[in-house]
């Protein structure tokens, strides 16, 4: 099924908060703790907290993660599509960089459903992200909240 990336003139655009919501970080840490040990997960999340917000296209985030596009029938995607339609702001996405040489996909640590809703709105939606490198180590004495 081909996706038409052209937005209709009456389509809502995605509006974003300037920074991720605080509850997104513990959610990301819980997810990452399933992939690595708790100390490493906490270190990666701290790196996300310190990372600048950058913008990546919805289609590129999905491709880099290797995850399938969730449908509008998914409850979380539907909720985010409703927020988009009413002009409510979405929280930026938390990502962990993949490793192309090792064949490791990027990880959407928090915000998969927001990426899918954004893609369904317009695959070229620029999504604000906080991107952490999986090898990042937090210096001793750093604020780890």
Secondary structure, 3 states (H helix, E strand, C coil): CCCCCCCCCCCCCCEECCCCCHHHHHHHHHHHCCCCCHHHHHHHHHHHHHCCEEEEEHHHHHHHHCCCCCCCCCHHHHHHHHHHHCCCEECCEEEECCECCCCECCEEEECHHHHHHHHHHCCCCEEEEEEECCCCCCCCCCCCC
